[in-house]
Structures are given as structure tokens and as C-alpha cells.
Amino acid sequence: MDKKVAENADIIEKSIGIFGRWHIAVCLIIFLVKFPIAWHQLSIVFLAPPVNFSCESNMTDECSENCTKHIFDKTTFTETIITQWDLVCNRSYLASLAQTVTMLGILFGNMLFGYLSDRFGRRNPIICAVMLQVISGTAAAFTPWFIVFLVLRFLAALATGGTMVISFVLIMELVGLEWRTTLGILYQIPFNLGHLLLPLIAFFLRDWRYYQVAISMPAIILISYYWLLPESPRWLLTTGKKEKAIKVLEKAAHYNRLPTATIKEDVNHYLQKNDINEERHGGNIFDLVRTPIIRTYTICVGFNWFVCGLCFFGSAQYIGQLGGNIFINVALSAVIQIPSTLLSVWAVKAWGRKRTLILSNITAGVSCILIALVPAELTWLKTTLSCVDMFGLTISFPTVYIYSGELFPTVVRNIGVGTSSMCARIGSMAAPFIAGLVLIQPWLPPVVFGVVPLIGAVLCLKLPETLDCRLPDTIEEAEEFAIKGKVHTNQTEMRSQTSD
């Protein structure tokens, strides 16, 4: 390799390689956190499933003010939060509130733990989040009061939001450029598998309390992160923690069977070159709007996360649940997402992040608008367009994950991705209200769910392409890249030099 190319190579890749045994082990460990993320985020499907009920006094109107007690059909589920706390009739909104509280908790978790991990590192905050998730999630199964259940559910969601953003950023910062895209998208597969396991858990545990314990307790294994999970060497370097960074890099290089002799010298050279002479804290939320370019990233990326949250959950609710077996329906919805996620692995590498996000948004937007134009009697065509819509949105989600992780520099990456993910939670909280517009005009929801992705596609035009670009560490590097494209990887040059 040419000396000049070696000097310009990413310090992490130069020290520990692109993808070796150490990377595989750490990524597999991090991937495990996606299972409880899926379980807690989607658990409401089996905590509060549709249930038939009647009035104990055999009145024709089960929601009459004279009805003092309801009789529930417990053929499928022996107990749910609806049957436990009588969440029907004028109390039915409380069942929906449980999901709203979940999304709100994830929203605040994205923000809180995004800030903590940029400020104090990736490792300790994710360990704290895992512990909070286990304790609050398990405790929620034993409370006799609905209000306490909501509080504990909020805390579990807060922790879930933290593990979501930190785990993704860790993957992005640890693997080399050539594997960053693939791993960043395959990171979504454990979520799909967790989604797929959810109906299996609910099938064998028909009481919501046992079900809640089953989705909360397994995460206790992840407390082993305290001993197994390394701190992000990229974050350590960026914040000037030289000795700790060298220790992590030398250990990783050793496991990857790479030389460690020059790591200390390379790190010192990197710190000198980037004028990092002492320990310093990471960025804060104000850095996301302080400079024009980063502010543009924040607005455009945040809106596209909003698109994913609003349209994915909203479209699913508008289409309605499939008739028949609830366990099979949920399993099918999980299976459908896996091929879309795998396709996005190829798309973001072949077309780039920008073009993939634009095309997937256009696909989702146009298909949704067409749903509004199709006559009601053509059910098969509406169903086909709905599948196309969900297909496009399923590609958008992992793409925007990758894109945002690459656009924001290391010093504000967690807070940037966390803030962006917060926008998705806002969208998912607004989704039921948009879907409810069907009671006013049937064409309103699909039009809204169609126009919003098209706006997201237009905003993508303001963003640079990040395919084959190394991660910027500072705001200055991100700004320079946006203006001049100088943070581009020397991958092509390296390949040509190697072949020579």
C-alpha cells in the first residue's frame, strides 16, 4: 500500500482491519439487543388484542351506562390488559394510550441516551439502558394498577429507545467501510426475527402477565455487556481518551491477528493531525443546528425519519388487520419484512443511500396516492398497491438508519441519530389520528400517507451521497465533506495501488 494512502486511511480500519474475528464477535453480541427492542415495541399487539365482550346483565347494548360489569370472551387469551382493567367502551382509549406511552418513552429514550452516549461513551449508557429495561419491563407484569403499568411501560420504552440508538451507532463505528453498509442493514434482521418470535411467545403464554415477563427477562443476559462489550475506539479517540483507545485497538488487533506494534504511534499521529491534545466531551443537541450544513442534515434526515414512523405504522393501521388467526397474521407481517430488508443491502450499495431513499419514498408515496384513486370495488388492486407501499417503506427504514449514521460526525452521531429517531416516534404517535381520518373521507389517509414520503424524497436532494465515504469525526470534517467532498475514502486508490 502506498505510504500516502496508508496515512489517509481511517485510523480504526488501519489499526484493527475492516472486518475480522473481533468484529464478528462484537457485532453478534450487539445484535442480541434487537430482540427485546422488537418485543417491547410491538408487544401491544398481544397485550391488548381485539376481544369480544358482552354485558353481564344480558343487555343488548354492552356499553350502556347501566352495564356495571362486562363478560369477556377468553377463548384465545385467558387475560389481557383489556380484560384485566376493563378497557372497553368509554375506557377503550386507555388501551391505545398504552402504545402511545410506549412510543413517547422511545422518543425520550432516543434523546436521553443519545446525549448520554455522546457525552459519556457508548458502553456504560447501553448497560444502564439494558438494566432499566429488564427491571421496569418485568415489574410491569406484577402491578395491580393500570397507571403504574403505564409508568413502568414508559420506563421500559425509555430504555428500549436508548438501546436502539446506541447499538446502531456502535455497529457503525466499529466495522470497516466495506462492511459498514451490509452490517448496518443486517442489524435490522434480528428485529425482524424478534418480531417473528413474538406470536410464538404469545401462542404459548396466553396470559399477558406471563407474556410480559417472557419478553422482559431474557434481556438480563445482556447485562454481560459490562464484561463483553468494548467502548467505541472511535469515540475514545474523538474525545481525546488516548490510552483507553490504544488499549481497545490493541486488543481488537490481537484478536484479528494483526500487528499491534505501530498502533500507539498511529494514534499519536492521528491526534496530532486532528489537533486533539486533551480529553474533551462530545457534542450536544445545539450542535445539530449551530452550523448551516449540519442544520440541513438535521431537518432533512429528521423529516425522513418522520416519514418512516408516520407512514409505516399509519399505513399498516389503515390497511387493517388481516382476518383469521392473530398469531399467523403477525408472523406473516414479520416474514414479509425480511426480503425487503435484504434487498436494501444490495440497493444502498448499488444505487447509493441517497438514490435508494428517494426511490423507496417515491414508490411508497405514489402507491399510496393510487390507493386513494382506485375504486372501492377493486379490492385486489388496493391490496396490491398496499403491499407495494409497505415494501417501499420497509426499504426506507434501514436506509435512513444507515444514511443518518454516516452523515452526522462522531461527536454528535448518537444525539443526531437519536434526535432523528425521535422524529419517527412523533410520526408513529400521529399515525393513528391520520388513519382515523377515514371516518371523514376514505381517501384522506392514503393521500396524506402518499404526499409525506414524496416531500421526504424532495428533501433528500439537499443531502450529499455517503456511499464509500469514511465516517466524519468532527463537525468541521462533515462540513468540509458537504462542501468539497474531501472526507471521501481512498478505497479506489488503495485498490489500484494494491493491484500494482
C-alpha positions as CSV (number, residue, x, y, z in Angstrom):
1,M,0.0,0.0,0.0
2,D,1.2,3.4,-0.9
3,K,2.5,5.4,2.1
4,K,0.3,8.4,1.3
5,V,-2.8,6.2,1.0
6,A,-1.9,4.5,4.3
7,E,-1.6,7.9,6.1
8,N,-5.0,8.9,4.8
9,A,-6.7,5.6,5.7
10,D,-9.3,5.6,8.5
11,I,-7.4,5.2,11.9
12,I,-9.8,2.5,13.1
13,E,-9.5,0.4,9.9
14,K,-5.8,0.9,9.8
15,S,-5.4,-0.4,13.4
16,I,-7.9,-3.3,13.6
17,G,-8.8,-4.1,10.0
18,I,-12.1,-3.9,8.1
19,F,-13.9,-7.0,9.4
20,G,-12.3,-9.7,11.4
21,R,-12.9,-12.2,14.3
22,W,-13.2,-9.4,16.8
23,H,-15.7,-7.5,14.7
24,I,-17.9,-10.6,14.2
25,A,-17.9,-11.4,17.9
26,V,-18.8,-7.9,19.0
27,C,-21.5,-7.5,16.3
28,L,-23.2,-10.7,17.3
29,I,-23.2,-9.6,20.9
30,I,-24.7,-6.2,19.9
31,F,-27.3,-7.9,17.6
32,L,-28.9,-9.7,20.6
33,V,-30.2,-6.4,21.9
34,K,-32.6,-6.1,18.9
35,F,-34.7,-9.0,20.1
36,P,-36.1,-7.2,23.2
37,I,-36.3,-4.0,21.2
38,A,-38.8,-5.7,18.9
39,W,-40.6,-7.4,21.7
40,H,-41.2,-4.2,23.7
41,Q,-42.0,-2.0,20.7
42,L,-44.6,-4.4,19.3
43,S,-45.8,-6.1,22.4
44,I,-49.1,-4.2,22.5
45,V,-50.4,-6.5,19.7
46,F,-50.8,-9.3,22.3
47,L,-51.1,-7.2,25.4
48,A,-54.3,-5.6,24.0
49,P,-55.6,-7.8,21.2
50,P,-59.2,-7.3,19.9
51,V,-61.7,-9.1,22.2
52,N,-65.4,-9.8,22.2
53,F,-67.4,-8.9,25.2
54,S,-70.9,-8.5,26.5
55,C,-72.8,-7.1,29.4
56,E,-73.3,-9.4,32.4
57,S,-76.9,-8.3,32.7
58,N,-77.6,-9.5,29.1
59,M,-78.4,-6.1,27.8
60,T,-78.3,-5.5,24.1
61,D,-76.0,-2.5,24.5
62,E,-72.8,-3.7,26.2
63,C,-71.7,-0.1,26.6
64,S,-74.8,1.1,28.2
65,E,-74.4,3.2,31.3
66,N,-76.5,0.7,33.2
67,C,-74.0,-2.1,32.5
68,T,-71.9,-2.5,35.6
69,K,-69.8,-5.5,34.6
70,H,-68.5,-6.9,31.3
71,I,-68.1,-10.6,30.3
72,F,-65.1,-11.2,28.0
73,D,-64.5,-13.9,25.5
74,K,-61.4,-15.6,26.8
75,T,-61.2,-18.4,24.2
76,T,-57.9,-17.1,22.6
77,F,-56.4,-15.2,25.5
78,T,-57.0,-16.0,29.2
79,E,-56.1,-12.5,30.3
80,T,-55.1,-9.3,28.6
81,I,-54.7,-5.7,29.8
82,I,-58.2,-5.1,28.3
83,T,-59.8,-7.8,30.3
84,Q,-57.7,-7.1,33.4
85,W,-58.7,-3.4,33.7
86,D,-61.9,-3.4,31.7
87,L,-60.6,-1.2,28.9
88,V,-63.7,-1.2,26.7
89,C,-66.4,1.3,25.8
90,N,-65.6,4.7,27.3
91,R,-62.3,3.3,28.6
92,S,-61.1,1.8,25.3
93,Y,-58.9,4.8,24.6
94,L,-56.7,3.7,27.5
95,A,-55.6,0.6,25.6
96,S,-54.4,2.9,22.8
97,L,-52.8,5.1,25.4
98,A,-50.5,2.2,26.4
99,Q,-49.0,2.2,22.9
100,T,-48.8,6.0,22.8
101,V,-46.9,5.9,26.1
102,T,-44.5,3.3,24.6
103,M,-43.7,5.5,21.6
104,L,-43.3,8.5,23.8
105,G,-40.9,6.6,26.0
106,I,-38.8,5.5,23.0
107,L,-38.8,9.1,21.8
108,F,-37.4,10.4,25.1
109,G,-35.0,7.4,25.3
110,N,-33.6,8.2,21.9
111,M,-32.9,11.7,23.1
112,L,-31.7,11.0,26.6
113,F,-29.4,8.1,25.9
114,G,-28.2,9.7,22.6
115,Y,-27.0,12.6,24.7
116,L,-25.5,10.4,27.5
117,S,-23.6,8.2,25.0
118,D,-22.1,11.1,23.2
119,R,-21.2,12.6,26.5
120,F,-20.0,9.6,28.4
121,G,-19.3,6.9,25.8
122,R,-21.4,4.1,24.2
123,R,-20.7,1.2,26.6
124,N,-21.9,2.4,30.0
125,P,-25.2,4.0,28.9
126,I,-26.2,0.9,27.0
127,I,-25.6,-1.2,30.0
128,C,-27.7,1.2,32.1
129,A,-30.4,1.0,29.5
130,V,-30.5,-2.8,29.5
131,M,-30.7,-2.9,33.3
132,L,-33.6,-0.4,33.3
133,Q,-35.4,-2.4,30.5
134,V,-35.2,-5.7,32.5
135,I,-36.3,-4.2,35.8
136,S,-39.1,-2.0,34.6
137,G,-40.4,-4.5,32.0
138,T,-40.5,-7.3,34.5
139,A,-42.1,-5.2,37.2
140,A,-44.9,-4.1,34.8
141,A,-46.2,-7.7,34.9
142,F,-46.8,-7.6,38.6
143,T,-48.5,-4.3,39.2
144,P,-52.2,-4.4,40.1
145,W,-52.8,-0.8,38.9
146,F,-53.1,0.4,35.3
147,I,-51.5,3.8,36.0
148,V,-48.4,2.1,37.5
149,F,-48.3,-0.3,34.5
150,L,-48.2,2.8,32.2
151,V,-45.3,4.4,34.2
152,L,-43.3,1.1,34.1
153,R,-44.1,0.7,30.4
154,F,-42.8,4.2,29.8
155,L,-39.5,3.4,31.6
156,A,-39.1,0.2,29.7
157,A,-39.7,2.1,26.4
158,L,-37.2,4.8,27.6
159,A,-34.6,2.1,27.9
160,T,-35.6,0.5,24.6
161,G,-35.1,3.8,22.9
162,G,-31.6,4.0,24.4
163,T,-30.6,0.5,23.3
164,M,-31.9,1.2,19.8
165,V,-29.8,4.3,19.1
166,I,-26.6,3.2,20.9
167,S,-26.4,-0.3,19.5
168,F,-26.8,1.0,15.9
169,V,-24.1,3.7,16.3
170,L,-21.7,1.2,17.8
171,I,-22.1,-1.1,14.8
172,M,-21.4,1.9,12.5
173,E,-18.3,3.0,14.4
174,L,-16.7,-0.5,14.8
175,V,-16.9,-2.1,11.4
176,G,-14.8,-1.0,8.4
177,L,-16.1,0.8,5.4
178,E,-16.6,-2.2,3.1
179,W,-18.8,-3.9,5.7
180,R,-20.5,-0.9,7.2
181,T,-23.4,-0.9,4.8
182,T,-24.1,-4.6,5.0
183,L,-23.8,-4.8,8.8
184,G,-25.8,-1.6,9.2
185,I,-28.8,-3.2,7.4
186,L,-28.4,-6.7,8.6
187,Y,-28.6,-5.1,12.0
188,Q,-32.4,-4.9,11.3
189,I,-32.7,-8.7,10.7
190,P,-32.6,-9.6,14.5
191,F,-35.5,-7.1,14.9
192,N,-37.5,-9.0,12.2
193,L,-36.6,-12.3,13.9
194,G,-37.7,-10.8,17.3
195,H,-41.0,-9.8,15.6
196,L,-41.3,-13.3,14.3
197,L,-40.8,-14.8,17.7
198,L,-43.4,-12.6,19.3
199,P,-46.5,-14.6,18.1
200,L,-44.8,-17.8,19.2
201,I,-44.3,-16.5,22.7
202,A,-47.9,-15.2,22.9
203,F,-49.2,-18.5,21.5
204,F,-47.8,-20.5,24.4
205,L,-48.3,-17.8,27.0
206,R,-51.9,-16.6,26.7
207,D,-51.9,-14.5,30.0
208,W,-50.5,-11.0,29.5
209,R,-48.5,-11.2,32.8
210,Y,-46.6,-14.3,31.8
211,Y,-46.1,-12.8,28.3
212,Q,-44.8,-9.6,29.7
213,V,-42.2,-11.4,31.9
214,A,-41.2,-13.6,28.9
215,I,-40.3,-10.6,26.8
216,S,-38.5,-8.7,29.6
217,M,-36.5,-11.3,31.5
218,P,-34.3,-12.6,28.6
219,A,-32.5,-9.2,28.4
220,I,-30.9,-10.0,31.7
221,I,-28.3,-11.9,29.7
222,L,-27.3,-8.5,28.1
223,I,-26.0,-7.3,31.5
224,S,-22.9,-9.3,30.4
225,Y,-22.2,-6.3,28.2
226,Y,-20.4,-5.0,31.3
227,W,-17.7,-7.6,30.7
228,L,-18.0,-8.3,27.0
229,L,-18.8,-5.0,25.2
230,P,-15.9,-2.7,24.4
231,E,-16.1,1.1,24.3
232,S,-16.1,2.6,20.8
233,P,-12.5,3.3,20.0
234,R,-13.7,6.0,17.5
235,W,-15.5,7.8,20.3
236,L,-12.5,7.4,22.6
237,L,-10.2,8.9,20.0
238,T,-12.5,11.8,19.2
239,T,-12.8,12.8,22.8
240,G,-9.1,12.6,23.4
241,K,-9.0,9.5,25.6
242,K,-5.8,8.2,24.1
243,E,-4.7,5.5,26.5
244,K,-8.1,3.8,26.6
245,A,-8.4,4.0,22.8
246,I,-5.0,2.4,22.3
247,K,-5.9,-0.4,24.8
248,V,-9.1,-1.3,22.9
249,L,-7.4,-1.1,19.5
250,E,-4.5,-3.3,20.5
251,K,-6.9,-5.9,22.0
252,A,-9.0,-5.9,18.8
253,A,-6.0,-6.1,16.5
254,H,-4.7,-9.0,18.6
255,Y,-7.9,-11.0,18.2
256,N,-7.9,-10.1,14.4
257,R,-4.4,-11.4,14.2
258,L,-3.0,-8.1,13.1
259,P,0.2,-6.4,14.2
260,T,-0.1,-4.1,17.2
261,A,3.4,-2.5,17.2
262,T,2.5,0.7,15.4
263,I,-0.9,1.4,16.9
264,K,0.4,3.7,19.6
265,E,2.4,5.7,17.0
266,D,-0.5,5.8,14.6
267,V,-2.9,7.1,17.3
268,N,-0.5,9.8,18.4
269,H,-0.1,10.9,14.7
270,Y,-3.9,10.9,14.3
271,L,-4.4,13.1,17.5
272,Q,-1.7,15.5,16.3
273,K,-3.1,15.7,12.8
274,N,-6.6,16.4,14.1
275,D,-5.4,18.7,16.9
276,I,-6.9,16.6,19.7
277,N,-4.5,17.2,22.5
278,E,-6.6,16.6,25.6
279,E,-9.7,14.9,26.8
280,R,-12.9,16.7,25.8
281,H,-16.6,16.0,25.9
282,G,-18.8,15.0,23.0
283,G,-21.2,17.4,21.3
284,N,-24.7,18.4,22.4
285,I,-28.1,18.9,20.8
286,F,-27.3,22.5,19.9
287,D,-24.5,21.4,17.6
288,L,-27.2,19.9,15.4
289,V,-28.5,23.4,14.5
290,R,-25.4,25.5,15.1
291,T,-23.9,25.4,11.5
292,P,-25.9,25.6,8.2
293,I,-24.9,22.3,6.8
294,I,-25.5,20.2,9.9
295,R,-28.7,22.1,10.4
296,T,-29.8,21.0,6.9
297,Y,-28.8,17.4,7.7
298,T,-30.9,17.6,10.9
299,I,-34.0,18.9,9.1
300,C,-33.9,16.6,6.0
301,V,-32.9,13.4,7.8
302,G,-35.3,14.1,10.7
303,F,-38.2,14.6,8.3
304,N,-37.4,11.3,6.5
305,W,-37.4,9.5,9.9
306,F,-40.8,11.1,10.5
307,V,-41.9,9.7,7.1
308,C,-40.9,6.2,8.2
309,G,-42.7,6.4,11.5
310,L,-45.9,8.0,10.3
311,C,-46.4,6.1,7.1
312,F,-45.2,2.6,8.2
313,F,-47.4,2.4,11.3
314,G,-50.1,4.5,9.8
315,S,-50.4,2.6,6.5
316,A,-50.5,-0.7,8.5
317,Q,-53.3,0.6,10.6
318,Y,-55.2,2.0,7.6
319,I,-55.0,-1.3,5.7
320,G,-56.3,-3.0,8.9
321,Q,-55.6,-6.3,10.4
322,L,-55.9,-9.4,8.3
323,G,-58.9,-11.6,9.3
324,G,-58.3,-15.0,10.9
325,N,-55.6,-16.2,13.3
326,I,-53.9,-13.3,15.0
327,F,-50.7,-15.4,15.6
328,I,-50.4,-16.2,11.9
329,N,-51.2,-12.7,10.8
330,V,-48.4,-11.2,13.0
331,A,-45.9,-13.8,11.9
332,L,-46.7,-13.1,8.2
333,S,-46.2,-9.4,8.7
334,A,-42.8,-10.1,10.1
335,V,-41.8,-12.5,7.3
336,I,-42.7,-10.0,4.6
337,Q,-40.2,-7.5,6.0
338,I,-37.2,-9.8,5.8
339,P,-36.8,-9.9,2.0
340,S,-37.3,-6.1,1.8
341,T,-34.5,-5.6,4.3
342,L,-32.2,-8.0,2.4
343,L,-33.0,-6.2,-0.9
344,S,-32.0,-2.9,0.7
345,V,-28.5,-4.4,1.4
346,W,-28.0,-4.6,-2.4
347,A,-29.8,-1.3,-3.2
348,V,-27.8,1.0,-0.9
349,K,-24.6,-0.4,-2.3
350,A,-25.6,-0.4,-6.0
351,W,-27.6,2.8,-6.1
352,G,-26.2,4.7,-3.0
353,R,-28.0,5.8,0.1
354,K,-29.5,9.0,-1.4
355,R,-31.0,7.4,-4.6
356,T,-32.3,4.3,-2.6
357,L,-34.1,6.5,-0.1
358,I,-35.5,8.7,-2.9
359,L,-36.8,5.8,-4.9
360,S,-38.2,3.9,-1.9
361,N,-40.0,7.1,-0.8
362,I,-41.4,7.7,-4.3
363,T,-42.5,4.0,-4.5
364,A,-44.4,4.3,-1.2
365,G,-45.8,7.7,-1.9
366,V,-47.1,7.0,-5.4
367,S,-48.6,3.6,-4.5
368,C,-50.4,5.3,-1.5
369,I,-51.9,8.1,-3.7
370,L,-53.0,5.5,-6.2
371,I,-54.9,3.7,-3.4
372,A,-57.0,6.8,-2.9
373,L,-57.8,6.9,-6.7
374,V,-58.7,3.2,-7.1
375,P,-62.5,2.5,-6.9
376,A,-63.6,0.8,-3.7
377,E,-64.8,-2.3,-5.6
378,L,-61.3,-3.1,-6.9
379,T,-60.2,-4.6,-3.6
380,W,-57.4,-6.8,-5.2
381,L,-55.8,-3.7,-6.7
382,K,-55.9,-1.8,-3.4
383,T,-54.3,-4.8,-1.7
384,T,-51.6,-5.0,-4.3
385,L,-50.8,-1.3,-4.0
386,S,-50.8,-1.6,-0.2
387,C,-48.1,-4.3,-0.5
388,V,-46.0,-2.1,-2.8
389,D,-46.4,0.7,-0.3
390,M,-45.2,-1.4,2.7
391,F,-42.4,-2.8,0.5
392,G,-41.1,0.7,-0.2
393,L,-41.3,1.8,3.4
394,T,-39.5,-1.4,4.7
395,I,-36.6,-0.4,2.4
396,S,-36.7,3.2,3.6
397,F,-36.3,2.3,7.3
398,P,-32.8,0.6,7.2
399,T,-31.7,3.1,4.5
400,V,-32.4,6.1,6.6
401,Y,-30.7,4.4,9.6
402,I,-27.5,4.0,7.5
403,Y,-27.7,7.4,5.9
404,S,-28.2,9.3,9.2
405,G,-25.4,7.3,10.9
406,E,-23.0,8.3,8.1
407,L,-24.0,12.0,7.7
408,F,-23.6,13.0,11.4
409,P,-20.0,13.2,12.7
410,T,-18.8,11.1,15.6
411,V,-19.0,13.9,18.2
412,V,-22.8,14.2,17.6
413,R,-23.6,10.9,15.9
414,N,-25.6,9.4,18.8
415,I,-27.5,12.6,19.5
416,G,-28.1,13.1,15.8
417,V,-29.4,9.6,15.2
418,G,-31.3,9.8,18.5
419,T,-33.0,13.1,17.5
420,S,-33.8,11.8,14.1
421,S,-35.3,8.6,15.5
422,M,-37.3,10.8,17.8
423,C,-39.0,12.2,14.7
424,A,-40.0,8.7,13.8
425,R,-41.7,8.3,17.2
426,I,-43.6,11.6,16.7
427,G,-44.7,10.2,13.3
428,S,-45.8,6.9,14.9
429,M,-47.8,8.7,17.6
430,A,-49.5,10.8,14.9
431,A,-50.3,7.8,12.7
432,P,-53.5,6.6,14.4
433,F,-55.0,10.0,14.1
434,I,-54.2,10.3,10.4
435,A,-55.6,6.8,9.8
436,G,-58.7,7.8,11.7
437,L,-59.5,10.4,9.0
438,V,-61.1,7.5,7.1
439,L,-64.2,8.3,9.1
440,I,-64.3,11.7,7.5
441,Q,-63.3,10.8,3.9
442,P,-61.9,7.4,2.9
443,W,-59.4,9.0,0.5
444,L,-57.8,11.3,3.1
445,P,-55.4,8.8,4.9
446,P,-53.8,7.3,1.8
447,V,-53.3,10.8,0.3
448,V,-51.6,12.0,3.5
449,F,-49.5,8.8,3.7
450,G,-48.6,9.3,0.0
451,V,-47.7,13.0,0.0
452,V,-45.5,12.9,3.0
453,P,-42.9,10.4,1.5
454,L,-42.8,12.5,-1.7
455,I,-41.8,15.5,0.4
456,G,-39.2,13.4,2.1
457,A,-37.8,12.4,-1.4
458,V,-37.5,16.0,-2.4
459,L,-35.6,16.9,0.8
460,C,-33.1,14.1,0.1
461,L,-31.9,16.2,-2.8
462,K,-30.3,18.6,-0.3
463,L,-28.1,15.8,1.2
464,P,-24.8,14.5,-0.1
465,E,-24.2,10.9,-1.1
466,T,-22.2,9.0,1.6
467,L,-21.6,5.7,-0.3
468,D,-17.9,4.7,0.2
469,C,-17.2,7.7,2.4
470,R,-15.4,7.3,5.7
471,L,-17.3,8.5,8.8
472,P,-16.5,12.1,9.6
473,D,-15.3,12.5,13.2
474,T,-15.8,16.3,13.8
475,I,-18.4,18.8,12.7
476,E,-15.6,20.5,10.7
477,E,-15.0,17.3,8.7
478,A,-18.7,16.9,8.0
479,E,-18.9,20.5,6.8
480,E,-15.8,20.1,4.6
481,F,-17.2,16.9,3.1
482,A,-20.5,18.6,2.2
483,I,-18.8,21.5,0.5
484,K,-15.8,19.8,-1.1
485,G,-16.2,16.1,-0.7
486,K,-12.8,15.8,0.9
487,V,-13.8,13.2,3.5
488,H,-14.1,10.6,0.8
489,T,-12.4,7.3,1.3
490,N,-9.3,6.4,-0.7
491,Q,-10.7,2.9,-1.3
492,T,-10.4,3.1,-5.1
493,E,-6.9,4.5,-4.9
494,M,-5.9,1.8,-2.3
495,R,-7.2,-1.0,-4.6
496,S,-5.2,0.4,-7.6
497,Q,-2.1,0.7,-5.5
498,T,-2.5,-2.8,-4.1
499,S,-3.0,-4.3,-7.6
500,D,0.1,-2.5,-8.8
